[in-house]
Amino acid sequence: MYFTIEWMIALRYLRGRKQEAFISVISWFSLSGIALGVATLIIVMSVMNGFREDLLGRVLGINGHIKIFSVGEKVKSYNKLTVNIKKIDEVSVVAPVVEGQVMLTKDNNNLGVMVRGISKDDLLARSLVSDNIIAGSMQKFGNSDSILIGLRLAQNLGVKVGERVTVISPKGNITIMGSMPRIKSFNVVGMFDVGMYEYDSNMIFMPLTSAQKFFKMGSSVSYLEVFIKAPEKSMSLLKDIREKVGPNLTAVDWKRTNSSFYNAIQVERNVMFLILTLIILVAAFNIISGIIMLVRDKSREIGILRTIGANRGMILRIFFISGASIGTIGTITGCFLGLIFSYNIDFIRHLLQNLTGTELFSAEIYFLSHLPSKVLISEVILVVSMGLFLSFLATVYPSWRAASLNPVDALKSE
């Protein structure tokens, strides 16, 4: 019975009367602040998680999990190395790669690009590329004059499938007239769109044998790319792989290769979490000020309640329920808003772009062609728990202050 009375009085105090409109406004601002803080924190954390997963997924889908190379030299006898490395249980694919910088020309358009020479079977095994061929096909890839080209690169050059482009290597042939650049014409047999601007605008794939001949690699390659079943275990496999390749070759995993990029995302994520937590903290301080003002305004009612038998615990619970209700409603509202936005973030982006007529997420700046989002339930629980904890904590002092009022002084206050 007392519990029901406490809730009735607490909710009555929250509604307020006309003369208490200012206190009610503060309560609404507190609720809105907590809802905004929780929603923003969930949205930002989800987007950061999406960025990390998408970027790393695309980087690893193109570059592999472990790279084996020789410092300053070519990797020779790569067929034997490939067989030895494949004997390791966790290894799924070992791909020889020839890599080099070239100039790609079409009519009067010239662009510097990266060439990856790779066999047709190894490229088909990379689903990130083979599943995202949007024009042409992989069927003709393997012919000596065939290449695959990124969609944005094709758009920048004005190239279509079936047309020919000229590839110029700065490392030329030595003739009696001096060094002459190597030039060869290739047929564009397909276009890929992996969704990452850096690759779609700056990379072409060439058959391995064609790349070896064009770059004069002979029977050597630039490096070997190793794909493993569990990328997170790459560090533990390095020792086994180094034993297989010997002392003349170096093996590095994706965490080391992309360490600056990976750490930058992690640091930015942690800093954003800290900054946005301050929004919830500020809203919690609003709860403190609002409940303190409510206590001052209700001091006479507190005195009456005390004289008719209400103890200090009952008064404390009444005002604690008032403050905690603001925090709870705000946190739950913010949670729902955050989840709705997080699951529909790219749709909302397109809607805003259509309404404003401006590009809000440029692939040239943010690397990805869409706005990713990944909601982790553990993080949502953490944010909601933090919002509730700060809200309840902010309510303790003003509730204790209300319970500590002397009933005689409270009745004399008006």
N, C-alpha and C positions, 0 to 999 in steps of 0.2 A: 504493500500500500504506500509506504513512504517513498519507495522507488518511483512509483507512478506519479506521486505528487511532485517529487523533485523534477521529473521530466516535464510535467505540465508547467511548472513555474519557470524553468529554464527556457523552454520554447516561447513562453509568453514574454519573457524579458527580451528575447531575440527579435520578436516582431516589433516591439516598441510602440509608442504612441506619437501623435503629431509633435508634441513638445520634445520628444526624444529622437527627432528625425536625424540629427547630426550623428548620434551614436549608431543608428541604423545604417547610415551611409558608410561609416568607418567599417562596420561589420561586412558590408557588401564589398568594399574595397579589399578587405582582408581576404575574403573568400575568392574574389576574382584574382587577386595576386597569387594566392597559392595554386589555384587552378591553372593560371597562365604559366607559373614556374614549373609545375609538374608536367604540363603538356609540352612546353618548350624543351624541357630536359629529355623527355621520352623521344620527341621528334629528332632532336639533334643527335642523341646517342644512336638512334636507329639509322639515321642517315650516315653517320660516321662508320657504323658497323657495315652498312651496305657498301660504302666507298672502299673500306679495307678489303672486304671479301671480293668485290667485283674487280678491283684493281689487281690484287694479288692473284686472283683466279685467272685473269687475262694475261698478266705477266708470266705466270707459271705455265699457262696453256701454250704460250708462244715459245718461252725460253727454256723450259725444263726445270727440273729440281736440283740437279747437280751438273756442273760443267767440268769437263776434263780437257786441259789444254797444255801446251808446251810454251814456256816463256820465250818469246823471240824466235820460235821455230814452228815448223808445221808438225802436225801429228801424223806420223808414218805408221805403217802396218796397222791401220785402224780396224781392218776386218778381224784380225786376231784378237785385238783388244775388245772389240764388240762381243765376240763369242765368250771371252773370259768374264766380262762384266755381267753378261746375261745369266751366268751361272749363280749369281747371288739371288737368294729367294725373293727379296723385297723389290728387286728391279723388274720393271715391266717392259720398258722400251729403252734401247740405246740407239741414238740417231747420229750418224756422222754429218757434220755441217761445214760448208764452205761459206765464209762471210767476207763481204767487202763493200766499200763505198764506191758508188759510181754516179755518173751524171746521166739522167734519163731525159731524152729529148723527143719532142713531137712537134713538127712544124716549127714555130718560133718559140715554143715553150720549153724551158729547161729547168729541171729540178734535181737537187742532190738527194739520193735515196740510198737505202741499205739493201743489199742483195743477200738473200739466204739461199744457198744451194743445198737442196735436200732431195732424197729419193721420193718417188711417188708414194710408195708404201708407207714410209715414215710420215709423210705429210697427211695421208689419209688417216693415220692413227691419231693425229691431232684434231680432235673433234671441234675445237674452237675455230679452226680454219676450215676444215672440210665440210662442217655442217653449216657454215655461213657463207657459202658461195652463192652470191645473189645474181650473178650474170655469168653466162658461159657454163663450163663444167670442168671436172677434174679428168675427164676421159683423155683429152689430148695432152694433158700435162705429162711430160716424159719425152716428148719429141725434142730434138736437139735445139730447136729455135722457139720453144714455148716458155711462157712465163705467166704467173698469177700476179695480179696487181691490186693494191688496196683501193677501195671505192673512192675515198676522198682524194687520193693521189690521181686516180683516173679523171675525176672531175676537175682537178686543178690543171691537168695537162690537156683535157678535152679529148680523152681517148675512149674508144668503144671496143667491145669484144670483137675480135677478128681483125682489128687494125694492127699495124706494126709500129713499134717504137725503136729508137736507137739507143743503145747502151754504150756509154763511153767510160773506160777505166782510166784514171789518172796515171796508173802504173803502166807505162807504155812499152812498146817493143823498141829495142836498140837497133838502129839502122845507121847507115853511113851518113845520113842527114841528121843524126842525133836521135833523141828519144821521141817516139811517136806514140800517141795514145791509142789504146786498143779500141776498136769500134766494131760493133756488130748489131745487126737488126734482129729483133725478136717479135714473135707473134703473141698478142695478148689473148690467151685462151679462156680466161676467167677473171672475175673480180670478187674479192672477199670483203666482208664488213664484220669485223670482230667486236665492234662497239667501243674501241679504244683509239682515240684520235692519233696518238703517236704512231701506232702500227698501221692504221688505215691510210695515213697520209705520207708514210715515210718508208714503206717496205714493199719489196717484191720477192716472190719465190721463183727460183729457177731450178730445173733438174740438176741433181748432184754432178753428173758427168759433164753437163754443159758448163756449170760453174767451175769445175776443176780445169776444164780446157780454157775457158775465158780468162781465168785468173792465173793460168799456168801453174797449177798446183801439182800436176802430175798425178801420182797415186796417193797423194796426201790430202788431208782436210785441215780446216782451221781449228776445230775442236769437236768433242763428242758431247752430246746432250743426253743425260740419263733421266728417265722418268721412273719414279718409284711409286709403289702402291699407297704409301702413307707419307705424304710430304713433310709432316711434322716430325718424322723420324730421320730426316736427312742427316742430321749431325751424327747419329749413331752408326750410319752406314758409311761415313767418310773413311773410317779406318779400314774397313774391308775393301773398299774401292781402291784406296791408295796402295794397299798390298797387291792388288791385281795389276795396277798400271805401272808400278815400279817408281824408282826415284827420279826419273827424267821427266815425268809428267806431274802436273798439279791438279788437284780436285778441290773445288769449292762448292758449297751448297747455296741454295737460293737465299737463305737468311743473311749470309755474308755478302752476296752479290747485291742484294737490295736492302742492305742494312739501314742506310740513311733514309731511304724512302719508307721502310717499315717503321722505323723509330719515330720519324716525323709524324706519321699518322697516329701512332700511339700517344705521343706527347700532346698533340693537338686535341685528341679525344679526352685526355685527362684534364687538360686546362679548360676545355669547354665545360666539362662536368663541374669543375670547381666554380667557374664563373656563374654558370646558370643556377647552381645551388644557392647562390647569394640572393636570387630572386625569391626563392622560397623563404629564406631567412628574413628578408625585409618584410614579407607578408606576415611572417610569424610575429615580428615586432609590432605590426599593425594590430594583431590580435591582442597583444599585451596592452597597448594603449586603449583599444576599444573596450576591453573588459574592465580596465581600471576606471575609465570614465563611466561605464555601466554601474560599477560598484558605488562610485560617488553619487550617481544619480539615484540609486536604489537603496541608499543607506537607511532611510526611514523605514522602507519595507523590510530591510534586514532586521532592524530593531524590533519591528512588530512580530516578525517570524520568531525571533529569539524569545520574546516575552510570552508567546503562546506555546512554547515548548520545543521549538526547533533547536537542535544542538549545533555545535560548530561543524561537525562532520556533514550535516545535511546542507548547511549554507555553502560549505566548500564544494560539495558535489553539484549543487545547483549551478554555480558559476563555472565549475569545471566542465559540466555538460554543455553550457552555453558556448564556451570557447572551443571545446573539442568538436562540437557540431559544425562550427564554421570550418575548422581544419579538415574534418572528415569529408564534408560535402565538397569542399574545394578540391581536395586531393582526388576523390573519386571522379568528380567532373573533369579535372585535368587529365586523369588517366584515360578516360573514354575519349576525350578530344585528341590526346596525343596518339592513341592507337588508331583512331579514324584517319588522322592526317598521315601517320606513318605508313599505313597500308594503302593509301591512295595518293601518296606524295607526287608521283609522276603525273597522274591524271590532273591533280590540282595545278601543277606547274603548267601543263598544256592549256588548262582553262584560263589561268592568269595571263599566259602569253597571248592567247586569242583575244582576251579582253583589252589588254594594254597595247598589243601590237609590237611588243619588244621581246627580244630573246633573253630569258632569265637564266639560262644554263648553257653557256657556250661550250661546245666540245673542245674548242681550241684552248680554252683556259682550264677547264676541269677534267680534260682527258677522256671522260666517258660521254657517250652520246645520249645517255638517259640519266635520270636522278635515281640512284639506287637507295634502297631502304631494307634493313633487316632487323626485325624486332626480336630481341632476346628476352624471354619471359623472366629470366633471373634478374636482368637489369630493370625491368618494369617493376618487379617486386621490390628491388632495392630502392628505387625512386619513390614508390608509394609508401614504403616503410619509413623512409627518411622524411617525407612530407607529413605523415601522421605523427612521427616522433617529435619533430620540431613544433608542430601545432600543439600537441599535448604538453610539451615542455613550456611553451609560451603561456599556457593557461594556468600553470601551477602557482606562480607568484600572485597574480591578481585574485585567484580563488582563495589562496591562503590569507591574503589581506582582507577579503570580505569576511572570512570566518573569524578573523581576529578582532573585528569591530566590537567595541563595547556597546551592548544594547541601549544603555542609558545615553551614551554620547550620540549614538545613531538616531535616537528619537529626538534629541535636542538639536540635531543638525538642520532641522527644517522649521 
